[in-house]
């Protein structure tokens, strides 16, 4: 019978806070006006992963 080969263990995926939806939202002050809609907006940016969400006022 053949020799048994020991395979490398699988490493777990990165389990950071942002991957599970716990972002660290900070208000991004560079963009405060939406030109297309003509409205004021608040842009939130995650301090860790640079994801963005926009809230229209």
Phi, psi and omega in degrees: 000157183283166178285151178271128181259129178277118179274157180288140179292144177284135179272141179289156178291161178296129183244066178275176181291319184292329180293340181253011175091009180257077181280163176251086187285132177230140179289130180261115189273354184289327182239111182239356183225129177269115185290319183293316181274340181071033183231157172284139179229156172247121181257121176258138180231138178285131181289339182266313189243003177065022174288153183235148167221143186242132177241123180273136179271000000 
